Amino acid sequence: MKKLIYTLLLSFAFTGSLHAEEKKVGDYIIYYNAFNSSFLQPNVAKTYNIPRTGSTGVLNIAVHKSNDKNQPDAVSANVQGRAKNNISQYEDLAFREIKEDAAIYYLADFQFRHQEEMELKVSIRIPGESEPIELELDKKFYKD
């Protein structure tokens, strides 16, 4: 079960409707994707306390650092963000850190209306780094 959500979230990179994106900054790679929570299996949503509704979105972020082994290491970070809807209403994103074996990722859920374009802005502070990594994602969501 522990690796179930990590496998599920990573598998979005290989599906037609959802895909993970990445941003490289120095030695760091930020993987991220946003999707409707109804795509999660009910037991996974319950385990991670994610409301599984047709109008709840999920933002998933993972931070990795390059190394000489050609397999980046997962990194802990302080992740904060906001979601903005079509009428400029803001919702602070409450990220939860999930650690499963060597994997570390951050999940936050937010509300949206049918066919709403959401602007998701995230600031990632990595311990020991002076500047945060800023991330912005615009995505249209559809209510199930």
C-alpha positions, 0 to 999 in steps of 0.5 A: 500500500505504501508505494501504491500512491507513489506508483500511481502518481508516477504513472501519470507521466505515462498516461494520455490525460495526465502527465508529470512535468519537470523543472530543472534548477541547478542540481535539482529536478522538481517533478510536478503534476495536478489532477482531479482527486477522483482519479485516485482509488478510494483506498488511496484517497482515504489513506492520504486524507485526500477528499475524493470528489469531482471538484477537488484537485490535487497538486503533487510535487517531488524534489530530487537532487542529481548525484553521480549515480545517475539516479537522483536522490529525493530531497525534503523541502518546505513547500508552500503555495496558492491556487487562484481561480478564474475570478481571482479568489485565492486558496492557500495550499496545505502541503503534506509531506509523504515519505515512503522508503526513499521517496519523498513527495508533497500533496495539496488539495484544492477546490475548483469549479467545472471548466475552471482554469486554475493558476497554481503557484508554489515556492520550494525552499530546500535546506541549505539553499539561499533562494527558493525554487518558484513554480507556476502551473496553469491548468484547466480542470473539469468536474466529474 
